[in-house]
Amino acid sequence: MEIDFLIIGQGLAGSLLAWELIQRQKNVIIVDNNQPNASLVAAGLINPVTGMRFVKSANADQLLPVAIDCYQKLADFFNQTFYIKKTMLRLLRNNKEATACSKRFKDRDYRPYLDKIIPSHPDINTTFGLLRQKQTGYLLTIPLLTALKDYFISLGAYINAEINYDEIKLTPTLRWNSIQPKQIIFCEGHHAATANPWFSALPFQPVKGEIITATATAKVQQNILNYGHWFIPLNNSQFRTGASFDRDSLNTAITSEARDILLNSLKQIYPALTVEKINKQQAGIRPTTLDKMPFVGRHPKYSNFIIFNGFGAKGSLQIPWHSQNLANHLLNKKPLAQASSILRYYHLF
């Protein structure tokens, strides 16, 4: 079978790229091992201003409208809501953060994303106040990836299989089993860092993160909280909190240590909240990178091998725009965004 693109991995990156290419009338097959991936565990937060210095994400003015438009089009197509707009309250933890935050209000580039500083909150412990942020929310990644998987299956564009890289043949024509793609796009998340024989030279820095979904004994406050960790209200009583950070134990086993860190951290800033039960604890490995920018582009020696990976915790914000950018590159020879292009690491191959 001859196709245009074989996409390996049905996380958010592979799924949204496959969707983009299919909308452009390309023949795509996506292969996935149907195992838990970081996208299924991720919070799906969209937050254009992050970090201790309150820095606007690179190209946020471009990325955000494309992401919102993408998720709305998917919602219209599947008749299902995937993106939840929700105000975020960022805890100012010390005077340094409060001062840095105040300076951002003087910068007109930040005005679309920052609302005001709230000196106090009835439910939240704060000494230096809370920053109320705008244009924030979260993606319902599991319903979205499930809907897309079903869609790919309906098109005959999904194969549940474990990719053995040795089965990918370069000659006499590019081939995986009976499929002959013109190009293969690798979107296999953190596995690329250790297993992919063509792209493992790239400087990935995978990070394990655990999150908790729980039910409270009473109604929870309805803002996203950002306090080093995060709190997302799912409804009146259920919430999600995360994520732990572990560079050493790169596995998907849940731990009591992470659970205690997350719940104790939440209790310190939200003492009124009492957990009735923990519904679920999950662990995933985010494919983060050394310079915190994605890896997008062609292999320097095998031009029909492409990587689309390394979006880390900002995938919900970044992937829709980068999917369009890569599709434009593949189909119309448009240049890739310089900051994410793997041209910057060609010397490692």
Helices and strands as residue ranges (DSSP letters): E 2-8, H 12-23, E 28-32, H 38-41, E 45-46, E 49-50, E 55-56, H 60-78, E 83-85, E 88-91, H 95-104, G 108-110, E 114-118, E 130-133, E 137-139, H 141-154, E 158-160, G 165-167, E 168-169, E 175-176, E 180-186, H 191-194, E 207-216, E 224-226, E 230-233, E 238-242, H 256-269, E 275-286, E 295-298, E 305-309, G 312-314, H 315-332, G 342-348
